[in-house]
Amino acid sequence: MHQGDPAGLGLSFPRRFWIYQKERFPLLGHGALIAVFTFSAIAYSRICRGQLGFIAWSDYLIGVAATITLFFLVRVFDEFKDREDDARYRSYLPVPRGLIALNELRRVGLVVATLQIAMIAWWQPRMLPLYGMVIGYLLVMGKEFFVPTWLKARQVLYITSHMVIIPLIDLYSSGLDWRLDHDQPHLGLLFFLAASYMNGIVLEFGRKLRAPGYEEEGVISYTALWGTRGGALAWLGTLATTFIIALAAAYFATLGIVVYALLIVAFVGCALPALCFLRTPTAKLSKRIEHASAAWTILMYLSLGGITMLIRLLGE
């Protein structure tokens, strides 16, 4: 047991890590979302390239394992990056409360990265350059681009620079199609990656909107930065921007009227909690905005290739 572990209560590391992942990276929920994320990136790439069918399911499963663990590494890097603020303001989190130590997470991260490299090198060696691109950016991001104080003083730049990791992982996922097929990425993929990038900001803003009286000391929220109205409008603006880019992506891939209809219904339905929050800013509605962000994420990715590919596969 590591020092200062009152929350561990003598539990073994596997048990403590199980509790940690449930709180900070729930594998079941995150895994399902990332599987959709990966499937849709591959599907969109194949549709743009005019390819029939899907990639080999073995390649897809290896890709899902890689993307899930890449997002887990992002979580581990965040624990190190935020350790001072967490210790000062968020003592209830697993690391500052002593459930798990940073050096334990470092070892887990190293094991995960080693397994990733071995898995990709053995089964999908052509994916190593894209993997290296993601890991390289993650390493620099973990160092706050070597200007931590300057960057943290500029919250919007801080968030927008960190969100680049999402389209990079998306590019990796799409590479399971074009890269393994010895081809180049289709130009239309730029729209998909742009939508992915903006969607990361939708998720970030959506989880950090607070009703008056519910702000938490030391936790940056966008309602604290821009006010209740400003924070909600910023979220609506990012949602609308993502919606427009998603429509462009659908048009570029000629996905059809059903996809446009689904995107419109998803956009309107997910925007409603924020419109209500503007009139009555309650904690319940702020939580609904967070849930709407997650719902929009799933629906957007499924719309941009996922559903079309599923219909094709079921029709074979």
Order of alpha helices (4+ residues) and beta strands (2+ residues): alpha-alpha-alpha-alpha-alpha-alpha-alpha-alpha-alpha-alpha-alpha-alpha-alpha-alpha
